[in-house]
Amino acid sequence: MNIYDISKKAGVSIATVSRVLNDSPRVSEKTRDKVLSVMEQNSYTPNVYARGLGLGSMNTIGILCADSSDIYLANAVYYLERDLRQHGYSSILCCTGYELESKQNCMKLLLSKRTDAIILVGSTFIEKRAEHNNYILEAGMEVPVMLINGYLEGSNLYCSLCDEHQAVYDVTSRLLNQGFDNPIHLYRALSYSGLQKKEGFLQAISEKGLNPQDRVHECSGDMDDVIDFLDSLYDSGKRFNAIITSNDELAIGAIKFARAKGLRIPEGISIVGHNNSKLARYCEPELTSIDNKLEMICIHTVTTLMRIFDNKNVANKTMFSAELIKRQTTSFN
Amino acid sequence: MNIYDISKKAGVSIATVSRVLNDSPRVSEKTRDKVLSVMEQNSYTPNVYARGLGLGSMNTIGILCADSSDIYLANAVYYLERDLRQHGYSSILCCTGYELESKQNCMKLLLSKRTDAIILVGSTFIEKRAEHNNYILEAGMEVPVMLINGYLEGSNLYCSLCDEHQAVYDVTSRLLNQGFDNPIHLYRALSYSGLQKKEGFLQAISEKGLNPQDRVHECSGDMDDVIDFLDSLYDSGKRFNAIITSNDELAIGAIKFARAKGLRIPEGISIVGHNNSKLARYCEPELTSIDNKLEMICIHTVTTLMRIFDNKNVANKTMFSAELIKRQTTSFN
């Protein structure tokens, strides 16, 4: 019985169960009572976190993430911290930035603080040149190393990820079959995950015999940069009727561009985001987005780590399937 | 010469300078060149962060924050980590949740990791009962303790905050003078900061002789909960023509509510958010929001800490003024 089972039985989100456990003011009295009664009926003891703390030994997990202001990474850190705390572990986080040397230094720092394991959040930690990943392999010789949404082979390395290649392939194919025969793909960076998405897009269009040239674009900076980029693409005469992006923020830029140009969403142009972050519901029209199961991946990672600590068998790689969350920027059934 | 000066001279945002320093893929070649050339002209050495790392002693600052998935707190952590790294310091973060016992345990954990200072992010750390703040005062006996947007008096405690009372008072008064004579205030929680905002609102309406009853509402949960709350308020016959909120997410819920009810924004109803997060530009219409100068507060906090380490004089309390960022949900000049 874990936090996920409680949420299903109580008919509330995991976030709500978590708020109850953390005594957050952001939950109503009624919901709190319902969740607590489900816990009682199922003999669930939430306060196991007192176990590891204050008893001499401090069970501590080190988390590395590139950038805590990225909403996907920030959510991953939140899920991991929450689940680790439920299992009696504290976590300490280092934000590394994107530079290799800084990643290596942060890893050294966390290991020096005698953490029991290391979790790397996000595929920006997987470098293209194999020797640049040596510091990760070396860390695996000291403690278990868990990767969130990235894949690297090595001893004592455990990867949980989402099949984003398949997800982007599927949604692109569906758009093509629906008649949106002129799609483009916007991505932020070609990390391991970014590469999977791009290749999923390219596979779908090549199966339809479309020329891939000028269909895949790197788009950096803030929302205004995305709008500017699409404006200049459009003004140069390029036309497209579907935009598939590698994250929701790019997609919101695409929505703003389309509205400003008077293009009708989704009849004239379909737009698909990625991550299914809460941003997807803030914009107008609300954004269809690929849910890459971040919360499940984080829960699985912590569960796997606990099994490792208990000397139980675990898999080195676990792949989750994504789910398309349909909203108003597409016209799928 | 710091990162802030470089950004002004180069005519780009601090975030962009930071991306250049961190070698982020999210910046164009042209911008990168411009920023690097300004740094060169001003003899700015970005890579001071190599100073503290890898040389035996690890300069490390401990950061406590309640919830890394909160966009305001996540941004604060991002700004702090970035500036500390520029000064040669690593940071390690604990996410505490909202429970006092957990905050105390996380503080103990960070102090046990021999951090050189502690930064508390957000006013949720200031408890109403004085004895509950003792663990913060005790930490101040070991290392400098910096508070972001909260105020507590004590030895070796340094607070940087924004005058949010004044900011909410000002915007409420302006709306009243503009004829939006029936305002309500939505808040998430009555933390130190939440209380300041609420009192600013109440002062403005009482000066206009308005009855405060039924004008101030706690609103917890997700966007749908905010919409449901406003729906039921409206359906119970209550009317209002301005909604002033304690954060941007509440305000986006208010926009969704108003659109669904067919209320015209801003002619029929004005809406004001708080924090001026990037969410304010994702919604439609784009949101007028109070900028509470989080980035300046974080830069100031790190600068102050460095002065403390250098045995220079610093103030125990620094108050910044907020700025109203006008967008489409109000009709101010």
Interface residues (C-beta under 8 A of the other chain):
Chain A: A15 T16 L21 N22 D23 S24 P25 R26 V27 S28 Y49 A50 L53 G54 M58 T60 D67 S68 S69 I71 A74 N75 V77 Y78 E81 R82 R85 S90 S91 I92 L93 C94 C95 G97 Y98 E99 E101 S102 N105 C106 K108 L109 L110 S112 K113 R188 A189 L190 E218 S220 G221 D222 M223 I252 R259 K278 L279 R281 Y282 C283 E284
Chain B: A15 T16 L21 N22 D23 S24 P25 R26 V27 S28 Y49 A50 L53 G54 M58 T60 D67 S68 S69 I71 A74 N75 V77 Y78 E81 R82 R85 S90 S91 I92 L93 C94 C95 G97 Y98 E99 E101 S102 N105 C106 K108 L109 L110 S112 K113 R188 A189 L190 E218 S220 G221 D222 M223 I252 R259 K278 L279 R281 Y282 C283 E284
